[in-house]
Amino acid sequence: MAANAAMIRPLEERDRAGWQPLWHGYLAFYERELSDEQTEITWARLLDPGEPLFGLVADTDDGVRGIAHALPHLSTWASVGYLYLEDLFVAPQARGLGLGRALIEDLYRIADEREISRVYWATAHDNPARRLYDQLASESGFVQYRR
């Protein structure tokens, strides 16, 4: 399977069977657990046209092999806002095929179409995908704090 055999497209209701294991794989990668209820809420939000949160899939001949969830939002620093890439995950057997790159580049295309000035995301310091991220974006130098 080559990356050019993948179609990046919006997440649809029919993608649930392919999305679910990728979502759980993403959570496992970050050693997180969410309730089934929260997964249902997330799924519903991703499909609700009234919600700003949206999803993309990398759809291949072998099915959905990558997902990206993003959230456009306003900013006090920009008149056109930003796009936060909240979740990105590619099935382990499909890594190295360009699916992650294709998903991010499609988010860049969407941001450009919407005249959004920044696409950004956070990741773990030891995430091997940083090799890709370093090719597609600049590290901000900021440290994230949480309550």
DSSP file with accessible surface (Angstrom, degrees, kcal/mol):
  #  RESIDUE AA STRUCTURE BP1 BP2  ACC     N-H-->O    O-->H-N    N-H-->O    O-->H-N    TCO  KAPPA ALPHA  PHI   PSI    X-CA   Y-CA   Z-CA
    1    1 A M              0   0   83      0, 0.0     2,-0.3     0, 0.0    59,-0.0   0.000 360.0 360.0 360.0 124.6    0.0    0.0    0.0
    2    2 A A    >   -     0   0   48      1,-0.1     3,-1.8    96,-0.0     4,-0.3  -0.731 360.0-116.2-103.8 155.7    1.5    3.3   -1.0
    3    3 A A  G >  S+     0   0   33     94,-0.5     3,-2.0     1,-0.3    -1,-0.1   0.864 115.6  60.8 -59.2 -34.9    0.5    6.7    0.4
    4    4 A N  G 3  S+     0   0  147      1,-0.3    -1,-0.3    93,-0.1    94,-0.1   0.641  95.5  63.0 -70.9  -9.6   -0.7    7.8   -3.0
    5    5 A A  G <  S+     0   0   40     -3,-1.8     2,-0.3     2,-0.0    -1,-0.3   0.527  90.2  89.9 -84.9  -6.7   -3.2    4.9   -2.8
    6    6 A A    <   -     0   0   21     -3,-2.0     2,-0.5    -4,-0.3    54,-0.2  -0.688  65.8-151.4 -92.1 143.2   -4.8    6.6    0.2
    7    7 A M  E     -A   59   0A 103     52,-3.0    52,-3.1    -2,-0.3     2,-0.6  -0.970   7.9-148.8-110.8 125.3   -7.6    9.1   -0.1
    8    8 A I  E     +A   58   0A  34     -2,-0.5    50,-0.2    50,-0.2    48,-0.0  -0.844  36.9 149.1 -92.1 125.3   -7.7   11.7    2.7
    9    9 A R  E     -A   57   0A  17     48,-2.0    48,-2.7    -2,-0.6     3,-0.1  -0.957  49.8 -72.9-149.9 166.4  -11.3   12.7    3.2
   10   10 A P  E     -A   56   0A  82      0, 0.0    46,-0.3     0, 0.0     2,-0.1  -0.320  56.9 -99.6 -63.5 145.5  -13.7   13.9    5.9
   11   11 A L        -     0   0   15     44,-2.5     2,-0.3    57,-0.2    44,-0.2  -0.415  46.2-168.6 -61.4 138.1  -14.8   11.4    8.6
   12   12 A E    >   -     0   0   74     -2,-0.1     3,-2.4    -3,-0.1     4,-0.2  -0.896  37.2-104.4-130.1 162.7  -18.2    9.9    7.9
   13   13 A E  G >  S+     0   0  129     -2,-0.3     3,-1.6     1,-0.3    -1,-0.1   0.858 118.0  62.3 -52.1 -39.6  -20.7    7.7    9.8
   14   14 A R  G 3  S+     0   0  161      1,-0.3     3,-0.4     2,-0.1    -1,-0.3   0.610  91.4  69.5 -65.7 -10.4  -19.7    4.7    7.7
   15   15 A D  G X>  +     0   0    8     -3,-2.4     4,-3.1     1,-0.2     3,-0.7   0.462  65.4 102.5 -88.0   0.5  -16.1    5.0    9.1
   16   16 A R  H <> S+     0   0   49     -3,-1.6     4,-2.6     1,-0.3    -1,-0.2   0.886  78.8  51.3 -54.6 -45.5  -17.0    3.9   12.7
   17   17 A A  H 34 S+     0   0   89     -3,-0.4    -1,-0.3     1,-0.2    -2,-0.1   0.846 118.4  38.4 -64.5 -31.8  -15.6    0.4   12.4
   18   18 A G  H <> S+     0   0   20     -3,-0.7     4,-0.8    -4,-0.2    -1,-0.2   0.819 116.7  50.8 -84.6 -33.5  -12.3    1.6   11.0
   19   19 A W  H  X S+     0   0    0     -4,-3.1     4,-2.9     1,-0.2     3,-0.2   0.906  98.9  65.2 -69.8 -43.7  -12.1    4.7   13.3
   20   20 A Q  H  X S+     0   0   49     -4,-2.6     4,-2.5    -5,-0.3     5,-0.2   0.894 102.8  43.9 -54.8 -51.1  -12.8    2.9   16.6
   21   21 A P  H  > S+     0   0   82      0, 0.0     4,-2.3     0, 0.0    -1,-0.2   0.871 114.9  50.7 -66.0 -30.8   -9.6    0.7   16.7
   22   22 A L  H  X S+     0   0   11     -4,-0.8     4,-2.6    -3,-0.2    -2,-0.2   0.914 109.7  50.4 -69.5 -40.6   -7.5    3.7   15.6
   23   23 A W  H  X S+     0   0    9     -4,-2.9     4,-2.4     2,-0.2    -1,-0.2   0.943 113.1  45.5 -60.4 -47.1   -9.0    5.8   18.3
   24   24 A H  H  X S+     0   0   72     -4,-2.5     4,-2.5    -5,-0.2    -1,-0.2   0.876 111.6  52.9 -67.2 -34.7   -8.3    3.1   20.9
   25   25 A G  H  X S+     0   0   23     -4,-2.3     4,-2.4    -5,-0.2    -1,-0.2   0.897 108.6  50.5 -64.5 -39.3   -4.7    2.7   19.5
   26   26 A Y  H  X S+     0   0   33     -4,-2.6     4,-1.7     2,-0.2    -2,-0.2   0.940 111.5  47.1 -62.3 -48.1   -4.2    6.4   19.9
   27   27 A L  H  <>S+     0   0   15     -4,-2.4     5,-2.9     1,-0.2    -2,-0.2   0.913 112.3  50.1 -61.6 -41.3   -5.3    6.4   23.5
   28   28 A A  H ><5S+     0   0   68     -4,-2.5     3,-1.6     3,-0.2    -1,-0.2   0.897 105.1  57.4 -64.7 -39.3   -3.1    3.3   24.2
   29   29 A F  H 3<5S+     0   0   80     -4,-2.4    -1,-0.2     1,-0.3    -2,-0.2   0.898 113.2  39.7 -57.4 -41.3   -0.1    5.1   22.6
   30   30 A Y  T 3<5S-     0   0   57     -4,-1.7    -1,-0.3    -5,-0.1    -2,-0.2   0.276 114.8-119.5 -92.5  10.8   -0.5    7.9   25.1
   31   31 A E  T < 5 +     0   0  167     -3,-1.6     2,-0.3     1,-0.2    -3,-0.2   0.902  67.0 138.1  52.2  50.7   -1.4    5.5   27.9
   32   32 A R      < -     0   0  142     -5,-2.9     2,-0.4    -6,-0.1    -1,-0.2  -0.919  39.8-157.2-124.2 150.3   -4.8    7.0   28.4
   33   33 A E        -     0   0  188     -2,-0.3     2,-0.4    -3,-0.1    -9,-0.0  -0.987   8.9-173.8-125.6 137.5   -8.2    5.5   29.0
   34   34 A L        -     0   0   73     -2,-0.4    -2,-0.0     1,-0.0    -7,-0.0  -0.949  30.7-104.3-124.5 152.2  -11.5    7.1   28.3
   35   35 A S     >  -     0   0   65     -2,-0.4     4,-2.1     1,-0.1     5,-0.2  -0.266  28.8-115.0 -68.5 158.0  -15.0    5.9   29.2
   36   36 A D  H  > S+     0   0  126      1,-0.2     4,-2.4     2,-0.2     5,-0.2   0.871 119.2  58.7 -58.8 -35.4  -17.2    4.4   26.4
   37   37 A E  H  > S+     0   0  143      2,-0.2     4,-2.3     1,-0.2    -1,-0.2   0.922 105.0  47.8 -61.8 -43.4  -19.4    7.4   27.1
   38   38 A Q  H  > S+     0   0   62      1,-0.2     4,-2.8     2,-0.2    -1,-0.2   0.899 109.6  53.1 -66.7 -37.8  -16.6    9.8   26.3
   39   39 A T  H  X S+     0   0    1     -4,-2.1     4,-2.8     1,-0.2    -1,-0.2   0.926 109.7  49.0 -61.2 -41.7  -15.8    7.9   23.1
   40   40 A E  H  X S+     0   0   95     -4,-2.4     4,-2.6     2,-0.2    -2,-0.2   0.907 111.1  49.7 -64.1 -40.5  -19.5    8.2   22.1
   41   41 A I  H  X S+     0   0   57     -4,-2.3     4,-2.6     2,-0.2    -2,-0.2   0.934 112.2  47.8 -62.5 -45.4  -19.5   11.9   22.8
   42   42 A T  H  X S+     0   0   14     -4,-2.8     4,-2.5     2,-0.2    -2,-0.2   0.937 111.8  49.4 -61.2 -48.1  -16.3   12.4   20.8
   43   43 A W  H  X S+     0   0   10     -4,-2.8     4,-1.3     1,-0.2    -1,-0.2   0.936 112.2  48.4 -57.1 -46.7  -17.7   10.4   17.9
   44   44 A A  H  X S+     0   0   56     -4,-2.6     4,-1.1     1,-0.2     3,-0.3   0.908 111.4  49.7 -62.6 -42.6  -20.9   12.4   17.9
   45   45 A R  H  < S+     0   0  109     -4,-2.6     3,-0.4     1,-0.2     6,-0.2   0.892 106.6  55.6 -62.5 -41.4  -19.0   15.7   18.0
   46   46 A L  H  < S+     0   0   11     -4,-2.5     9,-0.5     1,-0.2    -1,-0.2   0.813 115.0  39.0 -62.0 -29.7  -16.8   14.7   15.1
   47   47 A L  H  < S+     0   0   45     -4,-1.3    -1,-0.2    -3,-0.3    -2,-0.2   0.564  90.9 101.4 -96.7 -10.3  -19.9   14.1   12.9
   48   48 A D    ><  -     0   0   74     -4,-1.1     3,-2.1    -3,-0.4     5,-0.0  -0.658  58.3-157.0 -81.9 113.5  -22.0   17.0   14.1
   49   49 A P  T 3  S+     0   0  132      0, 0.0    -1,-0.2     0, 0.0    -4,-0.0   0.703  93.2  62.7 -64.0 -14.8  -21.9   19.8   11.5
   50   50 A G  T 3  S+     0   0   68     -3,-0.0    -5,-0.1     2,-0.0    -2,-0.1   0.552  91.8  79.1 -84.0  -8.0  -22.9   22.2   14.3
   51   51 A E  S <  S-     0   0   81     -3,-2.1     0, 0.0    -6,-0.2     0, 0.0  -0.788  75.0-141.5 -98.5 144.1  -19.6   21.4   16.2
   52   52 A P  S    S+     0   0   70      0, 0.0    -1,-0.1     0, 0.0    18,-0.1   0.837  77.9  94.3 -72.9 -28.7  -16.3   23.0   15.2
   53   53 A L        +     0   0   23     18,-0.2     2,-0.3    16,-0.1    18,-0.2  -0.364  56.7 173.2 -62.3 136.1  -14.4   19.8   15.9
   54   54 A F  E     - B   0  70A  32     16,-2.4    16,-2.6    -7,-0.1     2,-0.3  -0.953  19.4-140.1-143.1 164.9  -14.0   17.7   12.8
   55   55 A G  E     - B   0  69A   4     -9,-0.5   -44,-2.5    -2,-0.3     2,-0.3  -0.928   5.6-162.7-128.8 152.3  -12.2   14.5   11.6
   56   56 A L  E     -AB  10  68A   5     12,-2.9    12,-2.0    -2,-0.3     2,-0.3  -0.914  10.4-155.8-122.8 155.6  -10.3   13.3    8.6
   57   57 A V  E     -AB   9  67A   0    -48,-2.7   -48,-2.0    -2,-0.3     2,-0.8  -0.960  18.7-135.0-128.8 150.4   -9.4    9.7    7.6
   58   58 A A  E     -AB   8  66A   0      8,-2.5     7,-2.8    -2,-0.3     8,-0.8  -0.929  31.8-164.4 -98.2 104.7   -6.8    8.2    5.5
   59   59 A D  E     +AB   7  64A  33    -52,-3.1   -52,-3.0    -2,-0.8     5,-0.2  -0.853  14.0 171.5 -99.0 119.8   -8.9    5.7    3.5
   60   60 A T  E >   - B   0  63A   9      3,-2.3     3,-2.1    -2,-0.6   -54,-0.1  -0.645  53.1 -91.7-118.0 178.0   -6.9    3.0    1.7
   61   61 A D  T 3  S+     0   0  146      1,-0.3     3,-0.1    -2,-0.2   -55,-0.1   0.769 129.8  53.1 -60.4 -25.0   -7.6   -0.2   -0.2
   62   62 A D  T 3  S-     0   0   93      1,-0.4    -1,-0.3     0, 0.0     2,-0.2   0.282 122.4-103.0 -92.6   6.9   -7.3   -1.9    3.2
   63   63 A G  E <  S-B   60   0A  27     -3,-2.1    -3,-2.3     2,-0.0     2,-0.5  -0.551  71.4 -12.5 104.6-168.6   -9.8    0.4    4.9
   64   64 A V  E     +B   59   0A  10     -5,-0.2    -5,-0.2    -2,-0.2     3,-0.1  -0.562  60.4 163.8 -72.4 120.9   -9.3    3.4    7.2
   65   65 A R  E     +     0   0A  61     -7,-2.8    26,-2.9    -2,-0.5     2,-0.3   0.375  58.5  33.9-121.9  -0.4   -5.7    3.4    8.3
   66   66 A G  E     -BC  58  90A   0     -8,-0.8    -8,-2.5    24,-0.2     2,-0.3  -0.991  57.9-167.6-155.4 149.6   -5.2    6.9    9.7
   67   67 A I  E     -BC  57  89A   0     22,-2.7    22,-2.3    -2,-0.3     2,-0.3  -0.975   3.2-174.0-136.4 151.5   -7.3    9.5   11.6
   68   68 A A  E     -BC  56  88A   1    -12,-2.0   -12,-2.9    -2,-0.3     2,-0.4  -0.983   5.4-165.2-142.4 135.8   -6.9   13.2   12.4
   69   69 A H  E     -BC  55  87A   1     18,-2.6    17,-1.8    -2,-0.3    18,-1.6  -0.986  15.5-179.7-120.9 132.9   -9.1   15.3   14.6
   70   70 A A  E     -BC  54  85A   0    -16,-2.6   -16,-2.4    -2,-0.4    15,-0.2  -0.951  18.3-156.4-137.7 155.1   -8.9   19.1   14.5
   71   71 A L  E     - C   0  84A  52     13,-2.6    13,-2.6    -2,-0.3     2,-0.2  -0.952   9.4-152.7-134.8 108.4  -10.5   22.1   16.1
   72   72 A P  E     + C   0  83A  26      0, 0.0     2,-0.3     0, 0.0    11,-0.2  -0.581  27.5 169.1 -75.6 144.5  -10.5   25.6   14.6
   73   73 A H  E     - C   0  82A  66      9,-2.6     9,-2.8    -2,-0.2     2,-0.1  -0.994  34.8-101.9-153.5 157.9  -10.7   28.4   17.1
   74   74 A L  E     -     0   0A 153     -2,-0.3     2,-0.3     7,-0.2     5,-0.1  -0.332  34.2-156.1 -73.2 162.4  -10.4   32.1   17.4
   75   75 A S  E >   - C   0  78A  29      3,-0.7     3,-0.7     1,-0.1     6,-0.2  -0.994  25.7-139.2-140.7 146.3   -7.3   33.7   18.8
   76   76 A T  T 3  S+     0   0  138     -2,-0.3    -1,-0.1     1,-0.2     3,-0.1   0.651 107.9  53.3 -74.3 -12.8   -6.5   37.0   20.5
   77   77 A W  T 3  S+     0   0  200      1,-0.2     2,-0.3    -3,-0.0    -1,-0.2   0.428 110.9  41.1-101.9  -4.6   -3.3   37.0   18.5
   78   78 A A  E <   -C   75   0A  21     -3,-0.7    -3,-0.7     1,-0.1     3,-0.4  -0.987  62.6-144.3-147.5 139.2   -4.8   36.6   15.0
   79   79 A S  E    S+     0   0A 123     -2,-0.3    -1,-0.1     1,-0.2    37,-0.0   0.737 104.2  42.9 -73.3 -21.2   -7.9   37.9   13.2
   80   80 A V  E    S-     0   0A  61      1,-0.2    -1,-0.2    -6,-0.1    -7,-0.1   0.470 104.0-135.0-107.1  -3.8   -8.5   34.7   11.3
   81   81 A G  E     -     0   0A   1     -3,-0.4    36,-1.5    -6,-0.2    37,-0.7  -0.153  16.2 -85.5  84.8-175.9   -7.8   32.1   14.1
   82   82 A Y  E     -Cd  73 118A  19     -9,-2.8    -9,-2.6    35,-0.2     2,-0.5  -0.829  18.9-131.1-130.8 166.7   -5.9   28.9   14.4
   83   83 A L  E     -Cd  72 119A   0     35,-3.0    37,-2.3    -2,-0.3     2,-0.6  -0.982  19.2-156.0-125.7 116.2   -6.4   25.2   13.8
   84   84 A Y  E     -Cd  71 120A  49    -13,-2.6   -13,-2.6    -2,-0.5     2,-1.0  -0.845   7.8-148.3 -95.6 119.4   -5.5   22.8   16.6
   85   85 A L  E     +C   70   0A   5     35,-3.0    37,-0.5    -2,-0.6   -15,-0.2  -0.786  24.3 174.4 -83.1 102.9   -4.6   19.2   15.5
   86   86 A E  E     +     0   0A  81    -17,-1.8     2,-0.4    -2,-1.0    -1,-0.2   0.891  59.8  18.0 -82.5 -42.3   -5.8   17.4   18.6
   87   87 A D  E     +C   69   0A  15    -18,-1.6   -18,-2.6     2,-0.0     2,-0.4  -0.998  57.1 170.6-137.1 135.2   -5.4   13.8   17.6
   88   88 A L  E     +C   68   0A  22     -2,-0.4     2,-0.3   -20,-0.2   -20,-0.2  -0.978  11.9 161.0-142.7 127.6   -3.4   12.1   14.9
   89   89 A F  E     -C   67   0A  19    -22,-2.3   -22,-2.7    -2,-0.4     2,-0.4  -0.978  18.3-167.6-151.8 136.2   -2.9    8.4   14.6
   90   90 A V  E     -C   66   0A  15     -2,-0.3   -24,-0.2   -24,-0.2     5,-0.1  -0.974  39.7-101.3-120.8 136.6   -1.8    5.9   11.9
   91   91 A A    >   -     0   0    3    -26,-2.9     3,-2.1    -2,-0.4     4,-0.5  -0.267  33.0-120.8 -53.9 137.4   -2.2    2.2   12.2
   92   92 A P  G >  S+     0   0   80      0, 0.0     3,-1.3     0, 0.0    -1,-0.1   0.875 112.5  54.3 -52.1 -39.7    1.1    0.6   13.1
   93   93 A Q  G 3  S+     0   0  134      1,-0.3    -2,-0.1     3,-0.0   -28,-0.0   0.639 110.2  48.4 -72.3 -10.3    1.1   -1.6   10.0
   94   94 A A  G X  S+     0   0    0     -3,-2.1     3,-1.1   -29,-0.2     5,-0.4   0.350  82.9 121.0-110.0   6.0    0.6    1.5    7.8
   95   95 A R  T <   +     0   0  121     -3,-1.3    -4,-0.0    -4,-0.5     0, 0.0  -0.366  67.7  31.6 -72.2 149.4    3.3    3.7    9.3
   96   96 A G  T 3  S+     0   0   85     -2,-0.1    -1,-0.2   -93,-0.0   -93,-0.1   0.457  91.1 100.6  85.2   2.6    6.1    4.9    7.0
   97   97 A L  S <  S-     0   0   54     -3,-1.1   -94,-0.5   -95,-0.1    -2,-0.1   0.384  99.9-103.2 -99.5  -0.3    3.7    5.1    4.0
   98   98 A G  S  > S+     0   0   28    -95,-0.1     4,-2.3   -96,-0.1     5,-0.1   0.543  84.4 124.4  93.5   7.9    3.1    8.8    4.1
   99   99 A L  H  > S+     0   0    2     -5,-0.4     4,-2.5     2,-0.2     5,-0.2   0.911  74.9  49.1 -69.8 -42.1   -0.4    8.7    5.7
  100  100 A G  H  > S+     0   0   11      2,-0.2     4,-2.4     1,-0.2     5,-0.2   0.938 113.2  47.9 -60.5 -45.9    0.5   10.9    8.6
  101  101 A R  H  > S+     0   0   76      1,-0.2     4,-3.0     2,-0.2     5,-0.2   0.928 111.2  51.0 -58.8 -46.2    2.1   13.4    6.2
  102  102 A A  H  X S+     0   0   26     -4,-2.3     4,-2.0     1,-0.2    -1,-0.2   0.897 109.9  49.7 -62.4 -39.9   -1.0   13.3    4.0
  103  103 A L  H  X S+     0   0    0     -4,-2.5     4,-1.9     2,-0.2    -1,-0.2   0.937 113.7  45.2 -64.5 -46.0   -3.3   13.9    6.9
  104  104 A I  H  X S+     0   0    0     -4,-2.4     4,-2.3     1,-0.2    -2,-0.2   0.933 112.0  51.8 -64.3 -43.4   -1.3   16.9    8.1
  105  105 A E  H  X S+     0   0   90     -4,-3.0     4,-2.1     1,-0.2    -1,-0.2   0.863 107.7  52.6 -64.0 -32.2   -1.0   18.3    4.6
  106  106 A D  H  X S+     0   0   25     -4,-2.0     4,-2.6    -5,-0.2    -1,-0.2   0.890 107.2  52.2 -70.4 -35.2   -4.7   18.1    4.1
  107  107 A L  H  X S+     0   0    1     -4,-1.9     4,-2.8     2,-0.2    -2,-0.2   0.901 107.9  52.1 -63.5 -38.4   -5.2   20.0    7.4
  108  108 A Y  H  X S+     0   0   60     -4,-2.3     4,-2.6     2,-0.2    -2,-0.2   0.915 109.0  50.3 -61.1 -41.7   -2.9   22.7    5.9
  109  109 A R  H  X S+     0   0  103     -4,-2.1     4,-2.6     2,-0.2    -2,-0.2   0.938 111.2  48.1 -61.9 -45.1   -5.0   22.8    2.8
  110  110 A I  H  X S+     0   0   15     -4,-2.6     4,-2.2     1,-0.2    -2,-0.2   0.923 111.2  50.7 -61.8 -44.6   -8.2   23.2    4.9
  111  111 A A  H  <>S+     0   0    2     -4,-2.8     5,-3.3     1,-0.2     4,-0.4   0.926 110.8  48.9 -59.8 -44.0   -6.5   26.0    6.9
  112  112 A D  H ><5S+     0   0  120     -4,-2.6     3,-1.2     3,-0.2    -2,-0.2   0.922 110.4  50.7 -62.7 -42.7   -5.5   27.8    3.7
  113  113 A E  H 3<5S+     0   0  132     -4,-2.6    -1,-0.2     1,-0.3    -2,-0.2   0.871 115.2  42.8 -62.0 -37.3   -9.0   27.5    2.3
  114  114 A R  T 3<5S-     0   0  129     -4,-2.2    -1,-0.3    -5,-0.2    -2,-0.2   0.386 112.9-120.1 -88.9   2.9  -10.5   28.9    5.5
  115  115 A E  T < 5 +     0   0  146     -3,-1.2     2,-0.4    -4,-0.4    -3,-0.2   0.863  53.5 165.0  57.0  39.4   -7.7   31.6    5.7
  116  116 A I      < -     0   0   18     -5,-3.3    -1,-0.2    -6,-0.2   -34,-0.2  -0.744  30.3-150.2 -86.1 133.0   -6.6   30.2    9.1
  117  117 A S        +     0   0   73    -36,-1.5     2,-0.4    -2,-0.4   -35,-0.2   0.691  69.1  31.0 -84.7 -18.7   -3.2   31.5   10.0
  118  118 A R  E     -d   82   0A 122    -37,-0.7   -35,-3.0    -7,-0.1     2,-0.4  -0.993  49.2-167.4-145.8 137.2   -1.7   28.7   12.1
  119  119 A V  E     +d   83   0A  26     -2,-0.4     2,-0.3   -37,-0.2   -35,-0.2  -0.985  30.4 164.6-114.8 130.0   -2.0   24.9   12.4
  120  120 A Y  E     +d   84   0A  83    -37,-2.3   -35,-3.0    -2,-0.4     2,-0.3  -0.956  15.1 174.9-145.7 161.7   -0.4   23.6   15.5
  121  121 A W        -     0   0   46     -2,-0.3     2,-0.3   -37,-0.2   -35,-0.1  -0.970  21.2-130.2-157.7 167.4   -0.3   20.5   17.8
  122  122 A A        +     0   0   50    -37,-0.5     2,-0.3    -2,-0.3    -2,-0.0  -0.903  26.4 172.7-121.4 152.0    1.4   19.0   20.8
  123  123 A T        -     0   0   44     -2,-0.3     2,-0.1     4,-0.0    -2,-0.0  -0.960  39.1 -80.6-150.7 168.4    3.1   15.7   21.2
  124  124 A A    >   -     0   0   27     -2,-0.3     3,-1.6     1,-0.1     6,-0.1  -0.424  38.9-121.3 -70.5 147.3    5.1   13.7   23.6
  125  125 A H  T 3  S+     0   0  160      1,-0.3    -1,-0.1    -2,-0.1     5,-0.0   0.831 112.9  44.9 -57.8 -32.5    8.9   14.5   23.7
  126  126 A D  T 3  S+     0   0  138      3,-0.0    -1,-0.3     4,-0.0    -2,-0.0   0.237  78.1 131.6-101.4  16.4    9.7   10.9   22.8
  127  127 A N    X   -     0   0   17     -3,-1.6     3,-2.1     1,-0.2     4,-0.2  -0.520  52.3-146.9 -70.3 120.6    7.1   10.4   20.0
  128  128 A P  T >  S+     0   0   70      0, 0.0     3,-1.6     0, 0.0     4,-0.3   0.764  93.3  74.2 -60.5 -20.8    8.9    8.8   17.0
  129  129 A A  T >> S+     0   0   31      1,-0.3     4,-2.3     2,-0.2     3,-1.0   0.635  70.6  87.9 -68.4 -10.2    6.6   10.8   14.7
  130  130 A R  H <> S+     0   0   59     -3,-2.1     4,-2.8     1,-0.3    -1,-0.3   0.800  76.5  66.3 -60.3 -25.2    8.5   13.9   15.6
  131  131 A R  H <> S+     0   0  177     -3,-1.6     4,-0.5     2,-0.2    -1,-0.3   0.919 107.7  39.8 -60.1 -41.4   10.8   13.0   12.7
  132  132 A L  H X> S+     0   0   37     -3,-1.0     3,-1.4    -4,-0.3     4,-1.1   0.935 113.7  53.4 -69.4 -47.7    7.9   13.7   10.4
  133  133 A Y  H >X S+     0   0   24     -4,-2.3     4,-2.0     1,-0.3     3,-0.6   0.876 102.8  58.1 -57.9 -38.2    6.7   16.7   12.4
  134  134 A D  H 3< S+     0   0   97     -4,-2.8    -1,-0.3     1,-0.2    -2,-0.2   0.763 106.5  50.0 -64.5 -23.3   10.1   18.3   12.2
  135  135 A Q  H << S+     0   0  128     -3,-1.4    -1,-0.2    -4,-0.5    -2,-0.2   0.734 118.6  36.9 -82.0 -24.4    9.8   18.1    8.4
  136  136 A L  H << S+     0   0   27     -4,-1.1     2,-0.3    -3,-0.6    -2,-0.2   0.591 123.8   9.1-106.5 -15.2    6.4   19.7    8.3
  137  137 A A  S  < S-     0   0   35     -4,-2.0     2,-0.4    -5,-0.2    -1,-0.1  -0.951  71.4-102.9-156.2 171.9    6.4   22.4   11.0
  138  138 A S        -     0   0  116     -2,-0.3     2,-0.2    -3,-0.1    -4,-0.1  -0.875  37.4-112.5-106.6 137.7    8.7   24.2   13.5
  139  139 A E        -     0   0  128     -2,-0.4    -5,-0.0     1,-0.1    -1,-0.0  -0.481  24.1-141.3 -65.7 135.3    8.7   23.4   17.2
  140  140 A S        -     0   0   83     -2,-0.2    -1,-0.1     2,-0.1     3,-0.1   0.738  18.9-132.9 -75.9 -24.9    7.3   26.3   19.0
  141  141 A G        +     0   0   63      1,-0.3     2,-0.2     0, 0.0    -1,-0.1   0.427  64.5 126.9  85.0  -3.3    9.6   26.3   22.0
  142  142 A F        -     0   0  171      1,-0.0     2,-0.4     0, 0.0    -1,-0.3  -0.589  54.2-138.4 -88.8 152.8    6.7   26.6   24.4
  143  143 A V        -     0   0  105     -2,-0.2     2,-0.4    -3,-0.1    -1,-0.0  -0.904  18.6-130.2-107.9 135.3    6.0   24.3   27.3
  144  144 A Q        -     0   0  111     -2,-0.4     2,-0.3     2,-0.0   -22,-0.0  -0.724  21.2-166.6 -89.9 134.0    2.5   23.1   27.9
  145  145 A Y        -     0   0  200     -2,-0.4     2,-0.3     2,-0.0     0, 0.0  -0.895   5.9-171.4-115.2 149.6    1.0   23.4   31.4
  146  146 A R              0   0  189     -2,-0.3    -2,-0.0     0, 0.0     0, 0.0  -0.977 360.0 360.0-137.7 153.4   -2.2   21.8   32.6
  147  147 A R              0   0  294     -2,-0.3    -2,-0.0     0, 0.0     0, 0.0  -0.917 360.0 360.0-107.3 360.0   -4.4   21.8   35.6
